[in-house]
Amino acid sequence: MIYDPEANIMSLELTKDPIVNAKEFGNFIIHFSKTGKPVLIEILDASKLVGQFDKVKDKGRLKRIQPVPEA
């Protein structure tokens, strides 16, 4: 995971596959391979999202995050 404080973007690389297109979902941009597999997730205004996690964690509502099983 990489955070660019100047752009306020967090990037999470999921695979090394080549990116052929991307789709924007609000503050998220998901880049896909030619088979439709997510390759990279970018979070715009990332500091706001991190701040929200901190609020939830501080209230004790954030327990353990479980990984999503691969299909």
C-alpha positions, 0 to 999 in steps of 0.5 A: 500500500502506498500513500501519496500525501501531496495528491492525498491518494492511497494505492493498493496493488492487488496483482502485477497484471497489466491494466487495461481499463478503470472504473470510478466508484465515488472516491475509489478508482479500480483498475482492471486487467483484460480478464476483468480482475481488479489490479489496482485500487486507488482511494481519492481523498484518502486522509478522510477515509483514514480519519473515519477508520480512526473514529470507528477504532476509537469507539471500539467498533472496529474488531478484526477484519477478515480477509475475503476468500478467493473465488 
